[in-house]
């Protein structure tokens, strides 16, 4: 996480706080690493809500 500035670190923690409480499956928890969260944040240019939406869509797809 050293490669992130303080704003990005804050967004990473916020995304984790939004998503992880809803995850009960251990396999999904194992998949949701810091690197995974960072990929979704970078993919949405560090927009928190867009990243959360994309990540939740991926989780729904993985559950199918």
N, C-alpha and C positions, 0 to 999 in steps of 0.2 A: 504494500500500500504506500510505500515511500515515493512512488512515482506520481502520486496524486497531490494536487495542491489542497489547501484546507477547505475550499469550497467543494471540490470534488469528493473529498473524504466525507464531508457533511452529507452530500447527496447520496453517497454510497450507504451510509448509515441510515438515512431516511428511507431509502428504498428497502433495505433489509427490514426495518421496523414496520413498513407497510405490508410486506409480503410474508415474512416468516411466521407471524402469529397464525396465519390461515393454513399453514402446512402441517399436516399430521403424518404423512407418509415419510418414513425414514429414507427411502430411496430418493424422494424429491429433495429432502433436506441435504442429502449427500451431494446431489447435483448442484444445489444452489450455493456454490462457493463464492468467495469475494470476487474471483476472476469472472465468474458467470455474471454476477451483478454488474461488474464494470463493463463487460461486453454490451449488455443491454443499455447501460447509460451512454456509452460511446456511440452506439448505433442510433440513438435518438438525440445526439448532440447535447447530452447532459440535461435533457428536459425530464424532470422527475415523473410527471404524470404520464407522458408518452412512453417512458421506459417501463413503468409499472403496467400499463395497458398491454404493451408488447409481451412482457414477461408472463403476465397472467394468461394471455392468449396461447403462448407456447406451452404453459403448464396444462391448459385445457386440452390442447392438441396431443400432448404426450400421454394424457390419461385415456384417450380414445382407444 
